[in-house]
Amino acid sequence: MLDTAPAVRKAPGRKSSGRARPRRRPRLGPYLLIAPTVLVIAVLMFWPMIQIGIMSFQKVGNRQLRGEPAESVGTENFDKILNDPFFWQTLRHTVLFAVVAVSLTLVVGTLVGLLLHRLGKRMSGFVAGGVMVAWATPPVTAAIIFSWLFGTTGGLVNWCLDLLPDFLVGGGWSDYNWFATPLSTYTVLTVCVVWQACPFVAVSVLAGLKSVPGELYEAARVDGSGPWRTFWSLTYPMLKPIFLVLVVMSIIWDFKVFTQLFIMSGMANRDSFNLSLYGYSEAFGSLNPKLGMGSAIALVLTIILLIVTALYVRVMVRQGETK
């Protein structure tokens, strides 16, 4: 059989070179498009963070605010913080509150998301829009609402608890001060934060559930899988990247809660301070501001957040690689 494939002729006296084609130069268009955003972020975030890092190693007070040069003190601010028992008390409050708030936010938000997924299309959209009102509520407004609900004079919660029989909840709720002790203060704060944050988790979980094929759940039901086993064997693995993002974001948000606690508890009750409120009190809470100390506390809080987030992401990535 004759080979009918056309022969490839080479030009006489021309040898094929082994040189690779030159790489195309990167186009500057995409970089020019994101340049304004990067510039805004650098001005509004990176530059203040750099200034906070510099001030954390300086003594900045009223004299420096009036124009005198700041005095460099090295690590003196950090030494004072780490040797102060009150710093460790505020750190304990911050960590315990973050653990409880993040856990409850994810559990409640996931349950609401699963409930929304079982509703019809119209009802699901209506309920999702309703719960997003809590997410859209500003922290100042939410703090004022919960301060009124748990207030000692005319508080709705105290009024409802006082109506219940004494053998269920005890007596004396009419004038109970929820913001007198750290435990009761953080109880109200946890309810407020979870109420605001769980709608975002619910809508995110709902969006992830919409992307899971329904045939998988039908196959699980045919195999006799119950709701609990279906969630951990099917839903959670499919939505694991979403849960990773939600956990990291919740940790960052709950570690640096300030507005709600500041409005509910104020500056007088130091026993209920967290790290954010402690840093604010050192920097602006007195007639003699200590911006260096406040900057050092803010830098410590930022480092803690970066470490916690990095460790969690590393654990989740390793778990993903082993599967």
Disulfide bonds with the S-S distance in Angstrom:
none
